[in-house]
Structure formats: C-alpha cells, structure tokens
C-alpha cells in the first residue's frame, strides 16, 4: 500500500509519491523573540515522526526548519529588553535546539535564518516586481493579491470574503487592503539592509519562499507547520512562489493541530502558554513525546498537567515491562507487525501505533516473551523514544520483581502466571504516576502473600529481605494482608 498523507491543499488522503530519491521537507520554525513553548515542540515532533517513518520506509530525507530572526516582534523585544536583536534571536534559537536535543527530536539538515538570506529574498522580490505581481511604494514592496488568480486555494478562502475584513493601516502604503508586504521600509532605529527600494528588511512571508526554494528547489515534496499558519502565511507563500516561478511550489501540505490551553490556542503573542523548559523540569522527554503522540498530529490537543500525569503513568507501564528483563539483545530489525506498518502508513497514525504497542505489552506480560519485549523496544525506537531508566525508587522495585520472576520461573511455579496477571491488572488502570510505585510494591506483596499461603517461606523471606535492602519494609498483619513503609535512604 505505502504511505498516505493528508494534504491540506486537496483536503484528501493521498498516496505519497516523492519527486526524486531524496524527499525534501520544509518546516516553518519559530519566530525567536522568546523561548519555545509546548506548541512549538508539537510541530517539531510532527516533523520528527514523519522523517523517522520516511527513513524507516527507505527514503533519504533532506529537512529544513527556518528561524525568523528579524521581525516586528523581535524588534519590539529589542526595545523592551534594550538588547541587540541578534543576541535575543540566538539565545532563543539555542534554547529551542537544546530542548529538541533533550526530547530526542532529530536535527534538521539545515536551520536557515532569515537574516542570513537577505540576498535571496531581495532577488525573489525583484522577480515578483518584474513579473507584475508586486509594486514598490514609499520604500515598501507589496504583493498584488488580486493579480494571483489562485489565491485562497490552500485556505479555501475567497477574495470576496477577505475583502470585507481587510483594511489599510495608517502607516501602510499598499494600494489594495488585501496586498501583503514583501519588503518593509526601515523606521528610525530599526535594523535594516540596503536594497533597491532603500533601507529596509524582509516581510514575514517572503523569507520562507526564498529559503525553501534556495535549498530544496522551486518545487519540493512536503511543507509542514501548525494549522494556524495555513492563512495567511502559507497561502501567501504559495502565491509569491508560484507567481515568481510559474511552477507548483509544494506537493503535500501537512498541518499539525494546535496545542490548546483551556480551549484556546497556546501562543506567545497572548501570553497563553507553558514553556517547554518548565515542563521538562517535571516530566521526562519520553513522557512528553508519549503525551503528544497519543493524539493524531492533525487533531488539536488540550494541554493539562492531568493529561501529562496520565502519559507518565502509561510510560511507566512501558518502562516496567521493558526493564522487567535483565538485558534485551539488540536486533537490527525485529519482525514489524503488519498492523503497526499500516497504522503509520495511514497518515502517521501514532495513536493507533501506540495502541498496538500497549497490546503487545499486555501479551508480553501474559506470555513472558523475550521476542515481544525486543519488538516493543524496537517499535518505540521507530517512534523516537530514547532509551532510559525508570526513576530510582521504581527501578529498585522492578529489580526485585525481576529477581522474583526468575526464581518462580526456575521452580516452574504457577505463581509466575499469577504475578503477570496481577501486575498488568494493577498497572493497566493507573491514571496517576503518583500511585504507580505503591501499586508496583503491592504486586510483590500479593506474590509474597500467595507464597506464605503455600508455606513457601524461603521465597517470601527473600522478597522481604530484597525490599528491605531498598529501604522498603514489609509489615504482616494477617496471612493475606501486608503493608509497607518506605524509609529515607
């Protein structure tokens, strides 16, 4: 069957057919007046998962992610902080790249900055003027929207609908309210570059066309970004690019849904956001990845600590299973389940792929299968999860549980099946990570109480002694009732 993607341009799921052997992908990155928030990271992880699956499927991939490092918002931040705009931009770029590295997001092939491609931008503006799609007035250069007959084909907006809400600001020189700036004349004290139209700087939309075509060619495969960029940004990209070259600009447009907060879009401009650096203080990179991948990339996702806690509990189930084995051998490519491949080929359906992984984990608990564990670990790596260890207290209990299961296996005890069923039934329903540790210990207490009923005091005492070494002390009340207390180390 092969990979199919939802193309915003056609509003259809289409079979992916790249133009050449190497797939070209452009992602609209940050305007770097501030550090990245969770919404920015969702866009980056969307690109990351797409690239990982394309590479798994045998494609070579070249990726670009731009930084808008000169913009009205950055100029405002320069005035607010009394700090050079270049320093502000680079500080926030470094924060973003650091967060991406922590989150195991694959680096793009190139990270072009708008300020590094002024020559390409000016050349593109000149071409648009020469082609009759742009005009200069008062040092500004504007794109003539009405001259481009296909305007609105991405966003499905008509010119008539746009006219009613359009207006011209007093400081603008454009002829038609629909026109947008390609080049802006510099105001006193603002950064500028010398151009054929005087001192100025690029408009927001033109930089993405100039940089993407510079690296990927006049027509390339995939353009990604948040759904908030469909209009006007991506609509304007199409207009100015096609007007300049006369060729198709992008073949597949992929847009990820917003991250919302209280039902409203998370955005720096409104102050309505959570910084990713703050979230990483409380949640691991894999928990954040799981939280984001549990929702299909095209759908909006509501941000809340409760949902992150649910993701943390779900990820702890994964860790408990994987680390329940002493050491998993590395296999270059375990057998890939047909259902997993179909899920990922179906417009990168990560919720379905994760569901398959959790079904495998459930089977793995029931069968104690090394092959299943190896496959689960491999599938997680395909989805970009980094190898890690559980937090120490939980890891301590997993160590004891692993030792106990090994002894039960040696004795061919029926309690091995009981332990597997009890472990899964307790962990499957946990929604809060706070309850995970106690439930994990209680599994060992359940096993121990069964051993006491069978008068297998040797193994029951082994569990007590091993937990005591981890500063977890058992108190027996009745033959089938025990409690525990954790002492500070």
C-alpha positions as CSV (number, residue, x, y, z in Angstrom):
1,X,0.0,0.0,0.0
2,X,2.6,2.6,1.0
3,X,2.5,5.8,2.9
4,X,-0.6,8.0,2.6
5,X,-0.7,11.6,3.9
6,X,-3.5,14.2,4.4
7,X,-2.8,17.0,2.0
8,X,-4.3,20.3,3.2
9,X,-4.3,21.6,-0.3
10,X,-6.7,19.0,-1.6
11,X,-8.3,18.1,1.7
12,X,-7.7,14.4,0.8
13,X,-5.6,11.5,2.0
14,X,-3.2,10.9,-0.9
15,X,-0.6,8.3,-1.7
16,X,2.9,9.8,-1.1
17,X,5.0,9.8,-4.2
18,X,8.2,11.9,-3.9
19,X,9.6,13.8,-6.9
20,X,13.1,12.3,-6.6
21,X,15.0,9.8,-4.5
22,X,15.6,12.4,-1.7
23,X,12.4,13.7,0.0
24,X,12.6,17.5,0.6
25,X,10.8,18.8,3.7
26,X,10.4,22.4,4.8
27,X,9.1,23.2,8.3
28,X,8.1,26.7,9.4
29,X,10.0,27.2,12.6
30,X,10.0,29.8,15.4
31,X,9.9,33.5,15.4
32,X,12.5,33.7,18.1
33,X,11.5,36.6,20.2
34,X,11.1,34.2,23.1
35,X,11.9,30.7,24.2
36,X,9.9,27.7,22.8
37,X,6.6,26.5,24.3
38,X,4.8,23.2,24.1
39,X,3.0,24.2,20.8
40,X,6.4,24.7,19.1
41,X,7.5,21.3,20.3
42,X,4.4,19.6,18.9
43,X,5.3,21.0,15.4
44,X,8.8,19.8,15.8
45,X,7.8,16.3,16.9
46,X,5.3,16.1,14.0
47,X,8.2,16.7,11.6
48,X,10.4,14.3,13.6
49,X,8.0,11.4,13.4
50,X,7.3,12.0,9.7
51,X,11.1,11.9,9.0
52,X,11.7,8.8,11.1
53,X,8.9,6.9,9.3
54,X,10.1,8.1,5.9
55,X,13.7,6.9,6.7
56,X,12.4,3.6,8.1
57,X,10.5,3.2,4.8
58,X,13.7,3.5,2.9
59,X,13.7,7.2,1.8
60,X,16.5,9.6,2.0
61,X,15.3,12.9,3.5
62,X,16.6,16.5,3.5
63,X,14.9,18.7,6.1
64,X,14.8,22.5,6.6
65,X,13.5,24.3,9.6
66,X,13.8,28.1,9.5
67,X,14.1,30.7,12.2
68,X,12.5,34.1,11.7
69,X,15.2,36.1,13.5
70,X,14.2,39.6,12.2
71,X,10.5,40.5,12.6
72,X,8.3,43.1,14.2
73,X,8.0,41.0,17.3
74,X,11.8,40.7,17.7
75,X,12.2,44.5,17.2
76,X,9.6,45.1,19.9
77,X,11.5,42.7,22.2
78,X,14.8,44.6,21.4
79,X,13.2,47.8,22.6
80,X,11.7,46.1,25.7
81,X,14.9,44.5,26.8
82,X,17.3,47.1,25.4
83,X,19.3,44.2,23.9
84,X,20.5,43.7,20.4
85,X,18.0,41.7,18.3
86,X,20.7,39.3,17.1
87,X,21.5,38.3,20.7
88,X,17.9,37.8,21.5
89,X,17.4,35.6,18.4
90,X,20.5,33.4,19.0
91,X,19.7,32.9,22.7
92,X,16.2,31.6,21.9
93,X,17.4,29.5,19.0
94,X,19.9,27.8,21.3
95,X,17.1,27.2,23.9
96,X,15.0,25.6,21.2
97,X,17.7,23.4,19.9
98,X,18.7,22.3,23.4
99,X,15.0,21.4,24.1
100,X,14.9,19.4,20.8
101,X,18.0,17.5,21.7
102,X,16.6,16.6,25.2
103,X,13.4,15.5,23.5
104,X,15.3,13.3,21.0
105,X,14.0,15.3,18.1
106,X,16.2,14.6,15.0
107,X,18.1,17.7,13.9
108,X,17.0,19.2,10.6
109,X,19.6,19.1,7.8
110,X,19.6,22.9,7.8
111,X,18.4,25.7,10.1
112,X,18.4,28.8,7.9
113,X,17.9,32.2,9.5
114,X,16.1,34.9,7.6
115,X,18.9,37.4,8.3
116,X,21.4,35.0,6.5
117,X,19.4,35.0,3.2
118,X,18.7,38.7,2.5
119,X,20.2,38.4,-1.0
120,X,18.0,35.5,-1.9
121,X,15.0,37.4,-0.5
122,X,15.7,40.6,-2.5
123,X,16.2,38.6,-5.7
124,X,12.8,37.0,-5.2
125,X,11.2,40.3,-4.6
126,X,12.8,41.8,-7.7
127,X,11.5,38.8,-9.8
128,X,7.9,39.4,-8.4
129,X,8.1,43.1,-9.4
130,X,9.4,42.1,-12.9
131,X,6.6,39.6,-13.3
132,X,4.0,42.2,-12.5
133,X,2.9,40.7,-9.1
134,X,4.5,43.3,-6.8
135,X,4.9,47.0,-6.6
136,X,7.0,49.5,-4.6
137,X,5.5,52.4,-2.7
138,X,7.2,54.6,-0.1
139,X,10.1,52.1,0.3
140,X,7.7,49.2,1.0
141,X,7.1,46.4,-1.6
142,X,3.7,44.7,-1.7
143,X,2.4,41.6,-3.4
144,X,-0.7,42.2,-5.6
145,X,-3.1,39.6,-4.3
146,X,-5.7,40.1,-6.9
147,X,-3.2,39.5,-9.7
148,X,-2.7,35.9,-8.5
149,X,-5.8,34.1,-9.7
150,X,-5.4,31.0,-7.4
151,X,-5.2,33.0,-4.2
152,X,-7.1,31.1,-1.5
153,X,-6.8,27.6,-2.8
154,X,-5.0,26.4,0.3
155,X,-7.2,28.0,2.9
156,X,-10.3,27.8,0.8
157,X,-11.0,31.5,1.4
158,X,-12.4,33.6,-1.4
159,X,-11.3,37.1,-2.4
160,X,-14.8,38.4,-1.7
161,X,-14.8,37.0,1.8
162,X,-11.4,38.5,2.5
163,X,-12.3,42.0,1.2
164,X,-14.9,42.5,3.9
165,X,-12.4,42.2,6.7
166,X,-9.4,43.9,5.1
167,X,-8.2,47.4,5.9
168,X,-5.2,49.5,5.4
169,X,-3.2,50.8,8.5
170,X,-2.3,54.5,8.5
171,X,1.4,53.6,8.3
172,X,1.0,51.3,5.3
173,X,1.4,52.4,1.6
174,X,-0.4,49.5,-0.1
175,X,-2.9,50.2,-2.8
176,X,-5.3,47.3,-2.0
177,X,-6.1,46.2,1.6
178,X,-5.6,42.6,0.5
179,X,-2.0,43.1,-0.5
180,X,0.8,42.0,1.9
181,X,4.3,43.2,2.5
182,X,7.3,41.6,0.8
183,X,9.8,44.2,1.9
184,X,9.3,46.8,4.7
185,X,11.0,50.2,4.8
186,X,13.0,50.6,8.0
187,X,11.8,53.0,10.6
188,X,14.3,55.1,12.6
189,X,16.3,52.9,15.0
190,X,15.3,49.7,13.4
191,X,17.6,47.1,11.8
192,X,17.9,47.4,8.1
193,X,19.6,46.2,4.9
194,X,20.3,48.3,1.8
195,X,18.1,47.3,-1.1
196,X,16.9,48.7,-4.5
197,X,14.0,50.2,-2.6
198,X,16.0,51.9,0.2
199,X,16.9,50.8,3.7
200,X,14.6,48.0,4.9
201,X,14.0,44.4,5.9
202,X,12.0,41.4,4.7
203,X,8.4,40.8,5.3
204,X,7.5,37.6,7.1
205,X,6.1,35.5,4.3
206,X,8.8,36.1,1.7
207,X,11.6,34.6,3.8
208,X,10.1,31.1,3.8
209,X,9.7,31.1,0.0
210,X,13.2,32.3,-0.6
211,X,14.9,29.9,1.8
212,X,12.9,26.8,0.9
213,X,13.5,27.3,-2.8
214,X,17.2,28.1,-2.2
215,X,17.8,24.7,-0.5
216,X,15.1,22.4,-1.9
217,X,14.4,23.8,-5.4
218,X,11.4,25.6,-6.9
219,X,9.2,22.6,-6.3
220,X,9.6,20.2,-3.4
221,X,7.7,17.5,-1.6
222,X,6.4,18.4,1.8
223,X,5.8,21.6,3.8
224,X,4.8,21.2,7.4
225,X,3.7,23.7,10.1
226,X,1.0,24.5,12.6
227,X,-2.6,24.8,11.3
228,X,-2.6,28.5,12.4
229,X,-0.1,29.1,9.6
230,X,-2.5,28.0,6.8
231,X,-3.8,31.5,6.4
232,X,-2.3,33.9,5.7
233,X,1.3,32.7,5.9
234,X,1.2,29.5,3.8
235,X,-1.4,30.9,1.5
236,X,1.0,33.8,0.8
237,X,3.9,31.5,0.4
238,X,2.1,29.7,-2.4
239,X,1.1,32.9,-4.1
240,X,4.5,34.6,-4.1
241,X,6.4,31.4,-5.0
242,X,4.2,30.4,-7.9
243,X,4.0,34.0,-9.1
244,X,7.8,34.0,-9.2
245,X,8.5,30.7,-10.9
246,X,5.3,29.7,-12.7
247,X,5.7,26.2,-11.2
248,X,4.0,24.2,-8.5
249,X,5.5,25.2,-5.1
250,X,4.8,22.3,-2.7
251,X,3.2,18.9,-3.5
252,X,2.0,17.9,0.0
253,X,1.0,20.4,2.8
254,X,0.8,18.8,6.3
255,X,-0.5,20.8,9.2
256,X,-0.5,19.8,12.9
257,X,-3.3,20.8,15.2
258,X,-2.9,23.4,17.9
259,X,-1.9,22.7,21.5
260,X,-4.7,24.4,23.4
261,X,-4.9,25.6,27.0
262,X,-8.3,26.0,28.4
263,X,-9.7,25.6,24.9
264,X,-7.6,28.4,23.5
265,X,-4.6,28.2,21.3
266,X,-1.3,28.2,23.1
267,X,0.6,31.3,21.8
268,X,3.4,33.6,22.9
269,X,1.6,36.6,21.5
270,X,-1.2,36.2,24.0
271,X,1.0,35.1,26.9
272,X,-1.2,31.9,27.0
273,X,1.5,29.2,27.1
274,X,3.8,26.8,29.0
275,X,7.5,26.9,28.2
276,X,8.9,23.5,27.3
277,X,11.9,24.2,29.6
278,X,9.5,24.4,32.6
279,X,7.6,21.2,31.6
280,X,10.9,19.3,31.3
281,X,11.6,20.0,35.0
282,X,8.7,17.7,36.0
283,X,8.3,15.3,33.1
284,X,10.8,13.3,31.1
285,X,11.3,13.7,27.3
286,X,9.7,10.3,26.7
287,X,6.6,11.2,28.7
288,X,6.2,14.4,26.7
289,X,6.6,12.5,23.5
290,X,4.0,9.9,24.5
291,X,1.6,12.7,25.6
292,X,1.9,14.3,22.2
293,X,1.8,11.1,20.1
294,X,-1.4,9.8,21.8
295,X,-3.2,12.4,19.6
296,X,-3.0,12.2,15.8
297,X,-1.0,15.1,14.6
298,X,-3.8,16.7,12.7
299,X,-6.1,17.0,15.8
300,X,-5.9,19.6,18.4
301,X,-4.6,18.5,21.8
302,X,-5.6,20.1,25.2
303,X,-2.7,20.7,27.5
304,X,-3.1,19.9,31.2
305,X,-1.0,18.5,34.0
306,X,-3.6,15.8,34.5
307,X,-3.1,14.5,30.9
308,X,0.7,14.7,31.4
309,X,0.3,12.6,34.5
310,X,-1.7,10.0,32.6
311,X,1.0,9.9,30.0
312,X,3.6,9.5,32.7
313,X,1.7,6.6,34.2
314,X,1.3,5.0,30.8
315,X,5.0,5.4,30.1
316,X,5.9,3.8,33.5
317,X,3.9,0.7,32.3
318,X,6.2,0.6,29.3
319,X,9.3,1.0,31.4
320,X,8.2,-1.6,33.9
321,X,7.7,-4.1,31.1
322,X,11.0,-3.4,29.2
323,X,13.1,-3.3,32.4
324,X,11.5,-6.5,33.7
325,X,14.0,-8.3,31.5
326,X,17.7,-8.4,32.6
327,X,19.0,-7.3,29.3
328,X,17.3,-7.3,25.9
329,X,19.6,-8.3,23.0
330,X,19.8,-5.8,20.1
331,X,18.2,-6.9,16.9
332,X,18.8,-4.8,13.7
333,X,15.2,-5.1,12.7
334,X,12.7,-7.3,14.5
335,X,9.6,-8.5,12.7
336,X,7.5,-5.5,12.0
337,X,3.8,-6.2,12.7
338,X,1.6,-5.5,9.6
339,X,-0.8,-3.6,11.8
340,X,1.9,-1.3,13.0
341,X,3.1,-0.5,9.5
342,X,-0.5,0.1,8.4
343,X,-1.1,2.5,11.2
344,X,2.0,4.6,10.4
345,X,1.3,4.5,6.7
346,X,-2.2,5.8,7.4
347,X,-1.3,9.4,7.7
348,X,1.2,8.8,10.6
349,X,-1.5,7.4,12.9
350,X,0.6,7.4,16.1
351,X,-2.4,6.8,18.5
352,X,-3.1,3.5,16.6
353,X,0.6,2.6,16.6
354,X,0.9,3.2,20.3
355,X,-2.3,1.1,20.9
356,X,-0.6,-1.8,19.1
357,X,2.5,-1.4,21.3
358,X,0.4,-1.5,24.5
359,X,-1.5,-4.5,23.2
360,X,1.9,-6.2,22.7
361,X,3.0,-5.3,26.2
362,X,-0.2,-6.9,27.6
363,X,0.6,-10.0,25.6
364,X,4.1,-9.9,26.9
365,X,3.1,-9.8,30.5
366,X,0.9,-12.8,29.9
367,X,3.4,-14.8,27.9
368,X,6.7,-13.6,29.4
369,X,8.0,-13.4,25.9
370,X,11.5,-12.1,25.1
371,X,10.7,-11.7,21.4
372,X,7.7,-9.5,22.2
373,X,9.9,-7.3,24.5
374,X,12.5,-6.9,21.8
375,X,9.8,-5.9,19.3
376,X,8.3,-3.4,21.7
377,X,11.7,-1.8,22.3
378,X,12.2,-1.6,18.6
379,X,8.8,0.0,17.8
380,X,9.4,2.6,20.5
381,X,12.7,3.5,18.8
382,X,10.9,3.9,15.5
383,X,8.6,6.4,17.2
384,X,11.6,8.3,18.6
385,X,11.6,7.2,22.2
386,X,15.0,7.4,23.7
387,X,16.4,4.5,25.9
388,X,16.1,5.5,29.5
389,X,15.9,4.1,33.1
390,X,12.9,4.5,35.4
391,X,13.3,6.8,38.4
392,X,15.4,5.1,41.1
393,X,12.6,4.0,43.6
394,X,10.6,2.4,40.8
395,X,13.7,0.9,39.3
396,X,14.5,-0.7,42.7
397,X,11.2,-2.4,42.8
398,X,11.5,-3.6,39.2
399,X,14.9,-5.1,40.1
400,X,13.3,-7.1,42.9
401,X,10.3,-8.1,40.7
402,X,12.7,-9.4,38.0
403,X,14.6,-11.5,40.6
404,X,11.4,-12.9,42.0
405,X,10.1,-13.8,38.5
406,X,13.4,-15.5,37.7
407,X,13.1,-17.7,40.8
408,X,9.5,-18.5,40.1
409,X,10.4,-19.5,36.5
410,X,13.2,-21.8,37.8
411,X,10.8,-23.5,40.1
412,X,8.1,-23.7,37.3
413,X,5.7,-22.1,39.8
414,X,2.2,-21.4,38.7
415,X,2.6,-18.1,40.6
416,X,4.5,-16.8,37.6
417,X,1.3,-16.5,35.7
418,X,-0.4,-15.1,38.8
419,X,2.3,-12.4,39.0
420,X,2.0,-11.5,35.4
421,X,-1.8,-11.1,35.6
422,X,-1.7,-9.2,38.8
423,X,1.0,-6.9,37.6
424,X,-0.9,-6.0,34.4
425,X,-4.3,-5.7,36.1
426,X,-2.9,-3.3,38.7
427,X,-0.9,-1.2,36.3
428,X,-3.3,-1.0,33.4
429,X,-5.9,1.1,35.2
430,X,-3.5,3.6,36.9
431,X,-4.1,7.1,35.7
432,X,-1.7,8.9,38.0
433,X,2.0,8.4,38.2
434,X,1.9,9.1,42.0
435,X,0.1,5.7,42.5
436,X,2.5,3.7,40.3
437,X,5.2,3.0,42.9
438,X,2.7,1.8,45.6
439,X,0.9,-0.5,43.1
440,X,4.2,-2.0,41.9
441,X,5.2,-2.8,45.5
442,X,1.7,-4.2,46.2
443,X,2.3,-6.7,43.3
444,X,5.2,-8.0,45.2
445,X,3.2,-8.1,48.4
446,X,0.5,-10.1,46.6
447,X,3.0,-12.6,45.3
448,X,4.5,-12.8,48.8
449,X,1.2,-13.4,50.4
450,X,0.4,-16.2,48.0
451,X,3.8,-17.7,48.8
452,X,3.0,-17.5,52.5
453,X,-0.3,-19.3,51.9
454,X,1.7,-22.1,50.1
455,X,4.1,-22.1,53.1
456,X,7.0,-21.2,50.7
457,X,8.6,-19.1,53.4
458,X,12.0,-19.1,51.8
459,X,10.9,-17.1,48.8
460,X,8.6,-15.0,50.9
461,X,11.5,-14.1,53.1
462,X,13.6,-13.4,50.0
463,X,11.1,-10.8,48.9
464,X,11.1,-9.2,52.4
465,X,14.9,-9.1,52.5
466,X,15.4,-7.7,49.0
467,X,12.8,-4.9,49.5
468,X,14.4,-4.1,52.9
469,X,17.7,-3.5,51.1
470,X,15.8,-0.9,49.0
471,X,14.6,0.7,52.3
472,X,11.1,-0.7,51.7
473,X,9.9,-2.5,54.9
474,X,7.0,-5.0,55.0
475,X,4.6,-5.4,57.9
476,X,2.4,-8.6,58.0
477,X,-1.0,-8.2,59.6
478,X,-2.7,-11.4,58.6
479,X,-1.8,-14.3,56.3
480,X,-3.0,-12.4,53.2
481,X,-2.7,-8.8,54.4
482,X,0.6,-6.9,54.4
483,X,1.5,-3.2,54.3
484,X,4.8,-1.4,53.6
485,X,6.7,1.6,54.6
486,X,9.5,3.4,52.7
487,X,12.3,4.8,54.9
488,X,14.6,7.6,53.8
489,X,18.0,6.3,52.5
